[in-house]
């Protein structure tokens, strides 16, 4: 298996830190998040990782070099000229990821104690989800297959609007390389994977794997970053 870590984001919610640093290097418990995610991916038995870069890309490349690429093979997917979001970023990194192996996708601003090697690929993709509250949630049918989406603030829905189970996406997913033709035909250069999943749920098989029993933090938000730091400190 290979992995792509999304480290290109602007991190506007973490200003003023991100005025001079990439979001992926925000420290939690004294260690930059990118290092924590790479170590978690490595612990899952993955030895080939792609890291995409855009915002303060040079700092990320310097961080990787200073740490000897953490003892694994790391490819840098360069998005300096245009930030491509998760879907466009995955498609742009295809040259490093194409083949027969599943691909673990992980946001650099997600901290969890979920063992990544327990995420199991079904169909074209499996998304790590939980029952935590969120303004936007995915809907899964009785077999755990993605069938819809809802924005609780606006009431907007896509796909099935009733039934099933609502879960929040946790920024960790595993995809099959079979997904690349559908990504190419999506027709956009810059796009997020979540709306791609919802739009293609009737044609492709996407599943959810509930990891509600594990700790999970979105460190891209100041309040969640503070909670993550407190949790990490409590483990020491």
PATISE-722645 format. One record per atom (N, C-alpha, C): atom name; x, y, z negated; residue number from 0; chain; residue in three letters. Coordinates in steps of 0.1 Angstrom, whole numbers, plus 5000, padded with zeros to 4 digits. Last residue first. Layout:
// residues N
CA	X	Y	Z	NUM	A	ALA
...
//
This chain:
// residues 236
N	5019	5119	4718	235	A	UNK
CA	5033	5119	4716	235	A	UNK
C	5036	5118	4701	235	A	UNK
N	4992	5122	4723	234	A	UNK
CA	4998	5108	4725	234	A	UNK
C	5012	5107	4721	234	A	UNK
N	4986	5148	4719	233	A	UNK
CA	4981	5139	4709	233	A	UNK
C	4987	5125	4711	233	A	UNK
N	4996	5159	4743	232	A	UNK
CA	5003	5162	4730	232	A	UNK
C	4999	5152	4719	232	A	UNK
N	4976	5151	4760	231	A	UNK
CA	4989	5146	4762	231	A	UNK
C	4997	5148	4749	231	A	UNK
N	4954	5166	4750	230	A	UNK
CA	4953	5152	4750	230	A	UNK
C	4967	5146	4751	230	A	UNK
N	4963	5192	4754	229	A	UNK
CA	4960	5188	4741	229	A	UNK
C	4960	5173	4740	229	A	UNK
N	4964	5192	4782	228	A	UNK
CA	4977	5194	4774	228	A	UNK
C	4975	5190	4760	228	A	UNK
N	4937	5189	4788	227	A	UNK
CA	4947	5179	4792	227	A	UNK
C	4960	5180	4784	227	A	UNK
N	4927	5213	4778	226	A	UNK
CA	4922	5200	4772	226	A	UNK
C	4932	5189	4776	226	A	UNK
N	4939	5231	4795	225	A	UNK
CA	4942	5232	4781	225	A	UNK
C	4938	5219	4774	225	A	UNK
N	4928	5223	4819	224	A	UNK
CA	4942	5222	4818	224	A	UNK
C	4946	5222	4803	224	A	UNK
N	4902	5229	4815	223	A	UNK
CA	4905	5215	4816	223	A	UNK
C	4920	5213	4815	223	A	UNK
N	4904	5257	4815	222	A	UNK
CA	4899	5251	4804	222	A	UNK
C	4902	5236	4803	222	A	UNK
N	4915	5262	4842	221	A	UNK
CA	4923	5266	4829	221	A	UNK
C	4917	5258	4817	221	A	UNK
N	4916	5237	4866	220	A	UNK
CA	4908	5247	4859	220	A	UNK
C	4914	5250	4845	220	A	UNK
N	4932	5218	4875	219	A	UNK
CA	4932	5230	4883	219	A	UNK
C	4923	5240	4877	219	A	UNK
N	4931	5195	4861	218	A	UNK
CA	4939	5205	4856	218	A	UNK
C	4940	5217	4865	218	A	UNK
N	4906	5176	4853	217	A	UNK
CA	4909	5184	4865	217	A	UNK
C	4918	5196	4860	217	A	UNK
N	4909	5145	4838	216	A	UNK
CA	4910	5159	4836	216	A	UNK
C	4913	5165	4850	216	A	UNK
N	4899	5116	4820	215	A	UNK
CA	4900	5123	4833	215	A	UNK
C	4900	5138	4831	215	A	UNK
N	4899	5084	4805	214	A	UNK
CA	4901	5098	4804	214	A	UNK
C	4904	5104	4818	214	A	UNK
N	4875	5059	4813	213	A	UNK
CA	4888	5064	4812	213	A	UNK
C	4888	5079	4810	213	A	UNK
N	4849	5051	4818	212	A	UNK
CA	4855	5047	4805	212	A	UNK
C	4869	5052	4803	212	A	UNK
N	4843	5058	4844	211	A	UNK
CA	4838	5066	4833	211	A	UNK
C	4845	5063	4820	211	A	UNK
N	4848	5049	4869	210	A	UNK
CA	4859	5048	4859	210	A	UNK
C	4856	5057	4847	210	A	UNK
N	4832	5031	4894	209	A	UNK
CA	4830	5039	4882	209	A	UNK
C	4842	5038	4872	209	A	UNK
N	4836	5034	4927	208	A	UNK
CA	4840	5026	4916	208	A	UNK
C	4840	5035	4904	208	A	UNK
N	4817	5035	4957	207	A	UNK
CA	4821	5042	4945	207	A	UNK
C	4825	5032	4934	207	A	UNK
N	4823	5033	4992	206	A	UNK
CA	4818	5028	4980	206	A	UNK
C	4823	5036	4968	206	A	UNK
N	4814	5034	5026	205	A	UNK
CA	4821	5040	5015	205	A	UNK
C	4815	5036	5002	205	A	UNK
N	4813	5023	5058	204	A	UNK
CA	4810	5019	5045	204	A	UNK
C	4819	5025	5035	204	A	UNK
N	4797	5042	5085	203	A	UNK
CA	4809	5036	5078	203	A	UNK
C	4805	5032	5064	203	A	UNK
N	4772	5053	5090	202	A	UNK
CA	4780	5045	5101	202	A	UNK
C	4791	5037	5095	202	A	UNK
N	4763	5067	5069	201	A	UNK
CA	4753	5057	5076	201	A	UNK
C	4760	5049	5086	201	A	UNK
N	4784	5083	5062	200	A	UNK
CA	4780	5072	5053	200	A	UNK
C	4770	5062	5059	200	A	UNK
N	4793	5106	5074	199	A	UNK
CA	4795	5093	5081	199	A	UNK
C	4791	5081	5073	199	A	UNK
N	4787	5127	5057	198	A	UNK
CA	4782	5127	5070	198	A	UNK
C	4783	5114	5077	198	A	UNK
N	4801	5119	5034	197	A	UNK
CA	4786	5120	5033	197	A	UNK
C	4781	5119	5048	197	A	UNK
N	4828	5120	5042	196	A	UNK
CA	4822	5108	5037	196	A	UNK
C	4807	5108	5038	196	A	UNK
N	4829	5148	5049	195	A	UNK
CA	4832	5137	5059	195	A	UNK
C	4826	5124	5055	195	A	UNK
N	4826	5160	5024	194	A	UNK
CA	4815	5161	5034	194	A	UNK
C	4817	5151	5046	194	A	UNK
N	4852	5149	5013	193	A	UNK
CA	4838	5147	5007	193	A	UNK
C	4827	5148	5017	193	A	UNK
N	4874	5158	5027	192	A	UNK
CA	4870	5144	5029	192	A	UNK
C	4856	5142	5024	192	A	UNK
N	4873	5190	5045	191	A	UNK
CA	4874	5182	5032	191	A	UNK
C	4869	5168	5035	191	A	UNK
N	4892	5204	5072	190	A	UNK
CA	4880	5199	5066	190	A	UNK
C	4883	5190	5053	190	A	UNK
N	4905	5217	5100	189	A	UNK
CA	4905	5219	5086	189	A	UNK
C	4892	5214	5080	189	A	UNK
N	4897	5208	5125	188	A	UNK
CA	4911	5207	5121	188	A	UNK
C	4913	5208	5106	188	A	UNK
N	4870	5187	5136	187	A	UNK
CA	4875	5199	5129	187	A	UNK
C	4889	5197	5125	187	A	UNK
N	4860	5164	5147	186	A	UNK
CA	4859	5176	5154	186	A	UNK
C	4863	5188	5147	186	A	UNK
N	4859	5137	5141	185	A	UNK
CA	4851	5146	5133	185	A	UNK
C	4850	5160	5139	185	A	UNK
N	4876	5120	5154	184	A	UNK
CA	4864	5124	5161	184	A	UNK
C	4855	5134	5153	184	A	UNK
N	4895	5115	5135	183	A	UNK
CA	4899	5122	5147	183	A	UNK
C	4886	5128	5154	183	A	UNK
N	4881	5101	5116	182	A	UNK
CA	4886	5114	5112	182	A	UNK
C	4890	5122	5125	182	A	UNK
N	4876	5078	5131	181	A	UNK
CA	4865	5086	5127	181	A	UNK
C	4869	5100	5122	181	A	UNK
N	4903	5068	5133	180	A	UNK
CA	4895	5072	5145	180	A	UNK
C	4883	5081	5142	180	A	UNK
N	4909	5063	5105	179	A	UNK
CA	4915	5074	5113	179	A	UNK
C	4908	5078	5125	179	A	UNK
N	4899	5042	5091	178	A	UNK
CA	4892	5055	5090	178	A	UNK
C	4897	5065	5100	178	A	UNK
N	4916	5021	5091	177	A	UNK
CA	4905	5021	5101	177	A	UNK
C	4897	5034	5101	177	A	UNK
N	4932	5023	5069	176	A	UNK
CA	4936	5030	5081	176	A	UNK
C	4926	5030	5092	176	A	UNK
N	4910	5027	5041	175	A	UNK
CA	4916	5019	5051	175	A	UNK
C	4921	5027	5063	175	A	UNK
N	4916	5044	5009	174	A	UNK
CA	4910	5043	5023	174	A	UNK
C	4917	5033	5031	174	A	UNK
N	4908	5054	4977	173	A	UNK
CA	4916	5045	4985	173	A	UNK
C	4909	5042	4998	173	A	UNK
N	4910	5082	4956	172	A	UNK
CA	4903	5073	4965	172	A	UNK
C	4913	5065	4972	172	A	UNK
N	4903	5108	4933	171	A	UNK
CA	4912	5096	4936	171	A	UNK
C	4904	5087	4945	171	A	UNK
N	4886	5128	4926	170	A	UNK
CA	4898	5132	4933	170	A	UNK
C	4908	5121	4935	170	A	UNK
N	4861	5120	4914	169	A	UNK
CA	4873	5123	4906	169	A	UNK
C	4886	5126	4913	169	A	UNK
N	4827	5128	4918	168	A	UNK
CA	4840	5123	4924	168	A	UNK
C	4851	5128	4916	168	A	UNK
N	4800	5117	4899	167	A	UNK
CA	4809	5128	4902	167	A	UNK
C	4822	5122	4907	167	A	UNK
N	4769	5101	4908	166	A	UNK
CA	4782	5101	4901	166	A	UNK
C	4790	5113	4907	166	A	UNK
N	4737	5088	4906	165	A	UNK
CA	4745	5099	4908	165	A	UNK
C	4758	5099	4901	165	A	UNK
N	4722	5060	4921	164	A	UNK
CA	4729	5065	4909	164	A	UNK
C	4737	5077	4914	164	A	UNK
N	4689	5055	4935	163	A	UNK
CA	4703	5052	4934	163	A	UNK
C	4709	5059	4921	163	A	UNK
N	4666	5083	4943	162	A	UNK
CA	4670	5069	4940	162	A	UNK
C	4685	5067	4938	162	A	UNK
N	4667	5107	4970	161	A	UNK
CA	4662	5102	4958	161	A	UNK
C	4667	5087	4955	161	A	UNK
N	4678	5115	4993	160	A	UNK
CA	4676	5126	4983	160	A	UNK
C	4670	5120	4970	160	A	UNK
N	4703	5104	5015	159	A	UNK
CA	4692	5100	5007	159	A	UNK
C	4691	5111	4996	159	A	UNK
N	4718	5131	5032	158	A	UNK
CA	4716	5117	5031	158	A	UNK
C	4703	5114	5023	158	A	UNK
N	4720	5159	5010	157	A	UNK
CA	4723	5153	5023	157	A	UNK
C	4722	5138	5021	157	A	UNK
N	4704	5188	4995	156	A	UNK
CA	4707	5174	4995	156	A	UNK
C	4712	5170	5009	156	A	UNK
N	4702	5216	4974	155	A	UNK
CA	4705	5211	4987	155	A	UNK
C	4709	5196	4986	155	A	UNK
N	4699	5229	4950	154	A	UNK
CA	4689	5219	4953	154	A	UNK
C	4692	5212	4967	154	A	UNK
N	4718	5246	4940	153	A	UNK
CA	4710	5250	4951	153	A	UNK
C	4698	5241	4954	153	A	UNK
N	4729	5231	4918	152	A	UNK
CA	4726	5245	4917	152	A	UNK
C	4716	5250	4927	152	A	UNK
N	4733	5204	4926	151	A	UNK
CA	4723	5207	4916	151	A	UNK
C	4719	5222	4915	151	A	UNK
N	4736	5191	4956	150	A	UNK
CA	4741	5203	4949	150	A	UNK
C	4730	5207	4939	150	A	UNK
N	4742	5157	4965	149	A	UNK
CA	4732	5167	4960	149	A	UNK
C	4740	5179	4953	149	A	UNK
N	4742	5130	4988	148	A	UNK
CA	4749	5141	4981	148	A	UNK
C	4739	5151	4976	148	A	UNK
N	4743	5095	4998	147	A	UNK
CA	4738	5108	4997	147	A	UNK
C	4747	5117	4989	147	A	UNK
N	4754	5069	4997	146	A	UNK
CA	4742	5071	5006	146	A	UNK
C	4737	5086	5006	146	A	UNK
N	4779	5046	4991	145	A	UNK
CA	4776	5060	4992	145	A	UNK
C	4764	5062	5002	145	A	UNK
N	4771	5016	4974	144	A	UNK
CA	4775	5022	4986	144	A	UNK
C	4770	5037	4987	144	A	UNK
N	4763	5001	4953	143	A	UNK
CA	4774	5009	4951	143	A	UNK
C	4779	5016	4963	143	A	UNK
N	4740	4988	4957	142	A	UNK
CA	4752	4980	4959	142	A	UNK
C	4765	4988	4958	142	A	UNK
N	4721	5007	4953	141	A	UNK
CA	4722	4996	4943	141	A	UNK
C	4734	4987	4945	141	A	UNK
N	4738	5037	4964	140	A	UNK
CA	4727	5028	4963	140	A	UNK
C	4729	5017	4953	140	A	UNK
N	4748	5069	4951	139	A	UNK
CA	4752	5056	4955	139	A	UNK
C	4740	5046	4954	139	A	UNK
N	4756	5103	4957	138	A	UNK
CA	4745	5093	4954	138	A	UNK
C	4749	5080	4959	138	A	UNK
N	4776	5128	4941	137	A	UNK
CA	4774	5118	4952	137	A	UNK
C	4763	5108	4947	137	A	UNK
N	4771	5162	4931	136	A	UNK
CA	4774	5148	4929	136	A	UNK
C	4770	5139	4941	136	A	UNK
N	4779	5193	4918	135	A	UNK
CA	4777	5186	4930	135	A	UNK
C	4780	5171	4927	135	A	UNK
N	4782	5201	4892	134	A	UNK
CA	4772	5208	4900	134	A	UNK
C	4769	5201	4913	134	A	UNK
N	4784	5174	4868	133	A	UNK
CA	4790	5183	4878	133	A	UNK
C	4779	5189	4886	133	A	UNK
N	4790	5152	4840	132	A	UNK
CA	4782	5162	4847	132	A	UNK
C	4790	5170	4857	132	A	UNK
N	4803	5118	4846	131	A	UNK
CA	4804	5132	4840	131	A	UNK
C	4795	5142	4847	131	A	UNK
N	4804	5093	4855	130	A	UNK
CA	4790	5098	4852	130	A	UNK
C	4791	5112	4845	130	A	UNK
N	4827	5090	4883	129	A	UNK
CA	4823	5089	4869	129	A	UNK
C	4809	5095	4867	129	A	UNK
N	4848	5074	4907	128	A	UNK
CA	4838	5083	4903	128	A	UNK
C	4835	5081	4888	128	A	UNK
N	4869	5068	4934	127	A	UNK
CA	4868	5068	4919	127	A	UNK
C	4858	5078	4915	127	A	UNK
N	4858	5054	4964	126	A	UNK
CA	4861	5066	4956	126	A	UNK
C	4860	5063	4941	126	A	UNK
N	4870	5035	4991	125	A	UNK
CA	4864	5035	4977	125	A	UNK
C	4868	5047	4970	125	A	UNK
N	4864	5029	5026	124	A	UNK
CA	4870	5037	5015	124	A	UNK
C	4862	5034	5002	124	A	UNK
N	4855	5011	5043	123	A	UNK
CA	4865	5020	5048	123	A	UNK
C	4871	5028	5037	123	A	UNK
N	4850	4983	5022	122	A	UNK
CA	4847	4990	5035	122	A	UNK
C	4858	4999	5039	122	A	UNK
N	4869	4988	4993	121	A	UNK
CA	4857	4981	4999	121	A	UNK
C	4854	4989	5012	121	A	UNK
N	4897	4985	4973	120	A	UNK
CA	4891	4990	4985	120	A	UNK
C	4880	4981	4990	120	A	UNK
N	4898	4993	4939	119	A	UNK
CA	4897	4983	4949	119	A	UNK
C	4890	4988	4961	119	A	UNK
N	4919	5003	4914	118	A	UNK
CA	4910	5008	4924	118	A	UNK
C	4910	4999	4936	118	A	UNK
N	4939	4993	4898	117	A	UNK
CA	4926	4987	4897	117	A	UNK
C	4916	4993	4906	117	A	UNK
N	4962	5008	4901	116	A	UNK
CA	4962	4995	4908	116	A	UNK
C	4948	4988	4907	116	A	UNK
N	4958	5029	4884	115	A	UNK
CA	4955	5031	4898	115	A	UNK
C	4955	5018	4906	115	A	UNK
N	4943	5030	4854	114	A	UNK
CA	4953	5023	4861	114	A	UNK
C	4950	5023	4876	114	A	UNK
N	4934	5061	4840	113	A	UNK
CA	4929	5050	4848	113	A	UNK
C	4941	5043	4855	113	A	UNK
N	4941	5083	4827	112	A	UNK
CA	4948	5071	4822	112	A	UNK
C	4942	5059	4829	112	A	UNK
N	4947	5113	4847	111	A	UNK
CA	4938	5103	4841	111	A	UNK
C	4947	5091	4836	111	A	UNK
N	4946	5144	4863	110	A	UNK
CA	4953	5136	4853	110	A	UNK
C	4943	5126	4847	110	A	UNK
N	4949	5161	4893	109	A	UNK
CA	4941	5152	4885	109	A	UNK
C	4949	5144	4876	109	A	UNK
N	4963	5177	4911	108	A	UNK
CA	4958	5183	4899	108	A	UNK
C	4948	5174	4890	108	A	UNK
N	4969	5162	4933	107	A	UNK
CA	4980	5165	4924	107	A	UNK
C	4975	5172	4911	107	A	UNK
N	4947	5136	4942	106	A	UNK
CA	4949	5150	4940	106	A	UNK
C	4960	5152	4930	106	A	UNK
N	4954	5108	4962	105	A	UNK
CA	4953	5113	4948	105	A	UNK
C	4956	5128	4948	105	A	UNK
N	4948	5078	4979	104	A	UNK
CA	4948	5093	4980	104	A	UNK
C	4946	5098	4965	104	A	UNK
N	4963	5050	4992	103	A	UNK
CA	4958	5056	4979	103	A	UNK
C	4959	5071	4981	103	A	UNK
N	4956	5030	5018	102	A	UNK
CA	4962	5042	5015	102	A	UNK
C	4955	5048	5002	102	A	UNK
N	4963	4996	5030	101	A	UNK
CA	4954	5006	5024	101	A	UNK
C	4962	5019	5020	101	A	UNK
N	4981	4988	5060	100	A	UNK
CA	4981	4989	5045	100	A	UNK
C	4970	4999	5041	100	A	UNK
N	4985	4988	5087	99	A	UNK
CA	4975	4979	5082	99	A	UNK
C	4973	4981	5067	99	A	UNK
N	4989	5021	5101	98	A	UNK
CA	4994	5007	5100	98	A	UNK
C	4982	4998	5095	98	A	UNK
N	4999	5054	5091	97	A	UNK
CA	4992	5045	5100	97	A	UNK
C	4998	5031	5098	97	A	UNK
N	5014	5072	5076	96	A	UNK
CA	5004	5063	5069	96	A	UNK
C	4998	5052	5078	96	A	UNK
N	5028	5090	5090	95	A	UNK
CA	5035	5083	5079	95	A	UNK
C	5027	5072	5073	95	A	UNK
N	5010	5100	5108	94	A	UNK
CA	5022	5094	5113	94	A	UNK
C	5030	5086	5102	94	A	UNK
N	4990	5112	5092	93	A	UNK
CA	4988	5099	5098	93	A	UNK
C	5001	5092	5102	93	A	UNK
N	4989	5137	5082	92	A	UNK
CA	4999	5128	5077	92	A	UNK
C	4999	5114	5083	92	A	UNK
N	4967	5148	5094	91	A	UNK
CA	4980	5154	5097	91	A	UNK
C	4991	5145	5093	91	A	UNK
N	4947	5134	5080	90	A	UNK
CA	4948	5132	5095	90	A	UNK
C	4962	5137	5099	90	A	UNK
N	4950	5145	5055	89	A	UNK
CA	4951	5131	5057	89	A	UNK
C	4954	5128	5072	89	A	UNK
N	4944	5172	5060	88	A	UNK
CA	4957	5168	5055	88	A	UNK
C	4960	5153	5057	88	A	UNK
N	4917	5171	5068	87	A	UNK
CA	4927	5175	5078	87	A	UNK
C	4941	5172	5073	87	A	UNK
N	4908	5163	5042	86	A	UNK
CA	4905	5155	5055	86	A	UNK
C	4915	5158	5065	86	A	UNK
N	4917	5183	5024	85	A	UNK
CA	4920	5169	5022	85	A	UNK
C	4919	5161	5035	85	A	UNK
N	4932	5212	5041	84	A	UNK
CA	4923	5206	5032	84	A	UNK
C	4925	5191	5032	84	A	UNK
N	4952	5225	5055	83	A	UNK
CA	4943	5217	5062	83	A	UNK
C	4932	5210	5054	83	A	UNK
N	4968	5255	5060	82	A	UNK
CA	4963	5246	5049	82	A	UNK
C	4952	5238	5055	82	A	UNK
N	4994	5261	5082	81	A	UNK
CA	4979	5261	5080	81	A	UNK
C	4976	5251	5070	81	A	UNK
N	5022	5262	5080	80	A	UNK
CA	5015	5271	5089	80	A	UNK
C	5000	5272	5088	80	A	UNK
N	5028	5241	5062	79	A	UNK
CA	5032	5255	5059	79	A	UNK
C	5024	5265	5068	79	A	UNK
N	5024	5215	5059	78	A	UNK
CA	5013	5223	5063	78	A	UNK
C	5015	5237	5061	78	A	UNK
N	5042	5186	5063	77	A	UNK
CA	5044	5200	5063	77	A	UNK
C	5031	5207	5068	77	A	UNK
N	5047	5160	5042	76	A	UNK
CA	5038	5164	5053	76	A	UNK
C	5036	5179	5053	76	A	UNK
N	5075	5142	5033	75	A	UNK
CA	5068	5155	5031	75	A	UNK
C	5060	5158	5044	75	A	UNK
N	5078	5110	5018	74	A	UNK
CA	5078	5118	5031	74	A	UNK
C	5070	5131	5028	74	A	UNK
N	5098	5091	4998	73	A	UNK
CA	5088	5102	4998	73	A	UNK
C	5089	5109	5011	73	A	UNK
N	5104	5061	4982	72	A	UNK
CA	5105	5068	4995	72	A	UNK
C	5094	5079	4996	72	A	UNK
N	5116	5065	4948	71	A	UNK
CA	5108	5059	4959	71	A	UNK
C	5110	5066	4972	71	A	UNK
N	5129	5078	4928	70	A	UNK
CA	5133	5064	4931	70	A	UNK
C	5124	5057	4941	70	A	UNK
N	5121	5104	4927	69	A	UNK
CA	5116	5095	4917	69	A	UNK
C	5118	5080	4920	69	A	UNK
N	5136	5120	4943	68	A	UNK
CA	5124	5114	4949	68	A	UNK
C	5118	5103	4940	68	A	UNK
N	5155	5131	4926	67	A	UNK
CA	5158	5119	4934	67	A	UNK
C	5146	5112	4940	67	A	UNK
N	5147	5154	4915	66	A	UNK
CA	5143	5142	4907	66	A	UNK
C	5146	5130	4915	66	A	UNK
N	5154	5173	4933	65	A	UNK
CA	5161	5174	4920	65	A	UNK
C	5158	5161	4911	65	A	UNK
N	5136	5167	4954	64	A	UNK
CA	5151	5165	4955	64	A	UNK
C	5158	5164	4942	64	A	UNK
N	5112	5176	4942	63	A	UNK
CA	5114	5162	4946	63	A	UNK
C	5129	5159	4947	63	A	UNK
N	5118	5203	4939	62	A	UNK
CA	5114	5195	4928	62	A	UNK
C	5116	5180	4931	62	A	UNK
N	5121	5211	4965	61	A	UNK
CA	5133	5212	4956	61	A	UNK
C	5130	5204	4944	61	A	UNK
N	5095	5208	4975	60	A	UNK
CA	5106	5200	4981	60	A	UNK
C	5119	5200	4972	60	A	UNK
N	5082	5227	4959	59	A	UNK
CA	5079	5213	4958	59	A	UNK
C	5090	5204	4964	59	A	UNK
N	5094	5250	4968	58	A	UNK
CA	5096	5246	4954	58	A	UNK
C	5092	5232	4952	58	A	UNK
N	5086	5252	4994	57	A	UNK
CA	5100	5250	4991	57	A	UNK
C	5102	5245	4977	57	A	UNK
N	5059	5258	4993	56	A	UNK
CA	5063	5244	4997	56	A	UNK
C	5078	5242	4994	56	A	UNK
N	5040	5277	4984	55	A	UNK
CA	5053	5275	4978	55	A	UNK
C	5059	5261	4980	55	A	UNK
N	5015	5258	4999	54	A	UNK
CA	5017	5270	4989	54	A	UNK
C	5030	5267	4982	54	A	UNK
N	5021	5232	5012	53	A	UNK
CA	5017	5245	5019	53	A	UNK
C	5022	5257	5010	53	A	UNK
N	5024	5197	5017	52	A	UNK
CA	5029	5210	5011	52	A	UNK
C	5024	5221	5019	52	A	UNK
N	5019	5163	5007	51	A	UNK
CA	5017	5174	5016	51	A	UNK
C	5020	5187	5009	51	A	UNK
N	5037	5134	5004	50	A	UNK
CA	5033	5146	4996	50	A	UNK
C	5031	5157	5006	50	A	UNK
N	5035	5099	5005	49	A	UNK
CA	5035	5112	5013	49	A	UNK
C	5030	5123	5003	49	A	UNK
N	5054	5071	4995	48	A	UNK
CA	5045	5082	4991	48	A	UNK
C	5046	5094	5001	48	A	UNK
N	5061	5039	4987	47	A	UNK
CA	5062	5048	4998	47	A	UNK
C	5050	5059	4996	47	A	UNK
N	5056	5022	4966	46	A	UNK
CA	5070	5027	4968	46	A	UNK
C	5072	5036	4980	46	A	UNK
N	5034	5012	4942	45	A	UNK
CA	5035	5018	4955	45	A	UNK
C	5049	5025	4956	45	A	UNK
N	5027	5002	4917	44	A	UNK
CA	5034	4993	4926	44	A	UNK
C	5036	4999	4940	44	A	UNK
N	5017	5019	4899	43	A	UNK
CA	5007	5010	4906	43	A	UNK
C	5013	5001	4916	43	A	UNK
N	5038	5034	4893	42	A	UNK
CA	5035	5023	4883	42	A	UNK
C	5024	5014	4889	42	A	UNK
N	5036	5053	4913	41	A	UNK
CA	5048	5043	4913	41	A	UNK
C	5044	5031	4904	41	A	UNK
N	5015	5067	4904	40	A	UNK
CA	5014	5060	4917	40	A	UNK
C	5025	5049	4918	40	A	UNK
N	5026	5078	4881	39	A	UNK
CA	5014	5069	4880	39	A	UNK
C	5012	5061	4893	39	A	UNK
N	5046	5093	4892	38	A	UNK
CA	5050	5082	4883	38	A	UNK
C	5038	5072	4882	38	A	UNK
N	5031	5112	4906	37	A	UNK
CA	5041	5103	4913	37	A	UNK
C	5044	5091	4904	37	A	UNK
N	5018	5125	4885	36	A	UNK
CA	5010	5117	4895	36	A	UNK
C	5020	5107	4902	36	A	UNK
N	5039	5137	4871	35	A	UNK
CA	5031	5127	4864	35	A	UNK
C	5023	5118	4874	35	A	UNK
N	5050	5154	4891	34	A	UNK
CA	5058	5143	4886	34	A	UNK
C	5049	5132	4879	34	A	UNK
N	5028	5171	4894	33	A	UNK
CA	5032	5163	4905	33	A	UNK
C	5041	5151	4901	33	A	UNK
N	5027	5184	4869	32	A	UNK
CA	5017	5175	4873	32	A	UNK
C	5021	5166	4884	32	A	UNK
N	5058	5187	4850	31	A	UNK
CA	5049	5192	4861	31	A	UNK
C	5039	5180	4866	31	A	UNK
N	5058	5185	4815	30	A	UNK
CA	5061	5178	4828	30	A	UNK
C	5052	5183	4839	30	A	UNK
N	5048	5195	4791	29	A	UNK
CA	5062	5198	4795	29	A	UNK
C	5066	5192	4808	29	A	UNK
N	5021	5189	4791	28	A	UNK
CA	5030	5183	4781	28	A	UNK
C	5045	5184	4785	28	A	UNK
N	5021	5200	4823	27	A	UNK
CA	5012	5194	4813	27	A	UNK
C	5021	5186	4803	27	A	UNK
N	5028	5227	4845	26	A	UNK
CA	5032	5217	4835	26	A	UNK
C	5021	5212	4826	26	A	UNK
N	5022	5228	4880	25	A	UNK
CA	5018	5233	4867	25	A	UNK
C	5021	5222	4856	25	A	UNK
N	5029	5220	4905	24	A	UNK
CA	5040	5220	4895	24	A	UNK
C	5035	5226	4882	24	A	UNK
N	5007	5223	4921	23	A	UNK
CA	5011	5209	4918	23	A	UNK
C	5022	5208	4907	23	A	UNK
N	5005	5250	4926	22	A	UNK
CA	4996	5244	4916	22	A	UNK
C	5001	5230	4912	22	A	UNK
N	5036	5266	4930	21	A	UNK
CA	5025	5258	4935	21	A	UNK
C	5017	5251	4924	21	A	UNK
N	5041	5300	4918	20	A	UNK
CA	5044	5286	4918	20	A	UNK
C	5033	5278	4925	20	A	UNK
N	5033	5326	4917	19	A	UNK
CA	5047	5324	4919	19	A	UNK
C	5051	5309	4919	19	A	UNK
N	5007	5325	4912	18	A	UNK
CA	5012	5337	4920	18	A	UNK
C	5026	5335	4924	18	A	UNK
N	5000	5305	4896	17	A	UNK
CA	5001	5302	4910	17	A	UNK
C	5005	5314	4919	17	A	UNK
N	4999	5318	4871	16	A	UNK
CA	5009	5308	4873	16	A	UNK
C	5011	5306	4888	16	A	UNK
N	4978	5336	4865	15	A	UNK
CA	4989	5340	4873	15	A	UNK
C	5000	5330	4876	15	A	UNK
N	4958	5313	4884	14	A	UNK
CA	4966	5325	4884	14	A	UNK
C	4967	5330	4869	14	A	UNK
N	4943	5290	4887	13	A	UNK
CA	4954	5290	4878	13	A	UNK
C	4963	5302	4878	13	A	UNK
N	4925	5293	4908	12	A	UNK
CA	4920	5294	4894	12	A	UNK
C	4930	5293	4883	12	A	UNK
N	4940	5289	4931	11	A	UNK
CA	4937	5303	4927	11	A	UNK
C	4931	5304	4913	11	A	UNK
N	4955	5268	4944	10	A	UNK
CA	4954	5269	4929	10	A	UNK
C	4950	5283	4924	10	A	UNK
N	4961	5260	4969	9	A	UNK
CA	4965	5274	4965	9	A	UNK
C	4964	5275	4950	9	A	UNK
N	4974	5227	4978	8	A	UNK
CA	4964	5237	4974	8	A	UNK
C	4970	5250	4968	8	A	UNK
N	4991	5206	4983	7	A	UNK
CA	4992	5218	4991	7	A	UNK
C	4984	5229	4987	7	A	UNK
N	4992	5180	4975	6	A	UNK
CA	4999	5190	4966	6	A	UNK
C	5000	5203	4973	6	A	UNK
N	4979	5149	4974	5	A	UNK
CA	4975	5163	4979	5	A	UNK
C	4981	5173	4970	5	A	UNK
N	4996	5121	4982	4	A	UNK
CA	4993	5130	4971	4	A	UNK
C	4991	5144	4977	4	A	UNK
N	4991	5090	4996	3	A	UNK
CA	4992	5104	4999	3	A	UNK
C	4988	5112	4987	3	A	UNK
N	5007	5058	4997	2	A	UNK
CA	4999	5068	4990	2	A	UNK
C	5002	5082	4996	2	A	UNK
N	5004	5023	5007	1	A	UNK
CA	5010	5036	5007	1	A	UNK
C	5002	5046	4999	1	A	UNK
N	5008	4988	5000	0	A	UNK
CA	5000	5000	5000	0	A	UNK
C	5009	5013	5000	0	A	UNK
//
